[in-house]
Structure formats: structure tokens, C-alpha cells
């Protein structure tokens, strides 16, 4: 198996079968399984952890509370204002869902669902809906549409700027989609490439392959630690940018 086939085997989604719901066809795949596991963890494990009174789990409950308070005080409320607290449940779910999927990709035999463009596109679509829902709820439909183009713009520029601003709303969500996808898939490609160096040089000369192996393993360990950091960072960035875009829609001034 060449390097190209190895990368495809570990990165590309694997569809095992299909589920049919009338005209709809849903793939049963590895990434769908990872999304299901992430959802199960959030729906079952976290509520049990929160409601548990076990002293052994107290540090984990404290860490969970710290994360939620950080999201509320540093991400949601500063960008959305006081009314932003009502959206804390969504932002907390978004952060932990992305984080869990990112971390499942580092588990042996796991897969990074956020390395699938369809998954990140779905997350970006929910952000796009939230931005417009929050803006319309806060300002009203006509006021929201009126504020898409900034005030003070000459009337003759409205026909040009209005469609551009609408496209800008879509591009914001599209940028979130590509950012998360590219960052999560890039680390896996680099790790597999470093491992592939061992076999590439080993096919030339066995001694050369053994000489490259320690360097490749050290580089892989470094990238794995970097991937762990990136898993948290990308979950935070996606949540933070969602809060910024939503706050801008709610408070155009």
C-alpha cells in the first residue's frame, strides 16, 4: 500500500451500508459512528457526571464548570450582551460536540469526524441559521434586513452592497467550515506522512529506514501533542467566531 492509499484509508470516510428513509439515503459510515459516539457522550456521560455526587469525580465536575463559565463570561456575554446568556446552552453544546469529535480522532481505531467537509458544513449551517435567527429575533425582520447594509451608505450603492453583504453572511459560515476541516485533517496527514517516511526510506535500504525511524517517531509524538492542543483550540475558535458573528447580527451598531 502506497502513501496515497494509506492517507486515504485513515482520512477518507468509509461507508459500510446505506439507510433509506423514503427518498432520503443516509450513509452508515465511520464518521457517522464517531458523531453518534460524541452525541452519546454529551447526552449520557456529561449529565451523569454533573448529577453525580462522587468525590472522585469532583475534579471533573469542577473542570466542566470552569469551561462553561469561561464560555459564558469570555465568549458569549461579551459578544452577545446580557441576552447572550440565553444562548449559552447552544454554545456549550457546540464547543463540547466539536471537542469530543476532535478527541475521538486521536483514539486508536477512531476517526476525526470534523475532518469530513460534510460534517463541518453541517456545523457551519447551524451557525448560519443561528446568526440570522438571533438577528431577526433581536431587531425584527425588517430592521434586520435594513441593517445588513451599514447606515450612511449612499442610496445608489444599496443595489450593489446589499447582495454583497448577503454573500458575506454565507462566506462567514463557509470560512468556519473550511477552517475547522482543514486544521483537523492537516495534522493527520502530517502524522501519516512522517510514519510513511520510515517505509519509504526502508524500501530503499533497511538500515536507512531504521535510521529514519527514531526521528519520525519523535516528530509524530510532537505532532500528536500539537494535535491535542489544536483539538481544544479549534473547538474554541469555532465557538468564539460563531459568538462574534451572532453578536454582530444582534447589535449592528
Helices and strands as residue ranges (DSSP letters): H 3-11, E 15-21, E 24-29, H 30-40, I 41-45, H 46-51, G 55-57, H 58-70, I 71-76, H 77-80, G 82-87, H 88-104, G 113-115, H 117-139, H 141-146, G 155-157, H 158-204, H 206-250
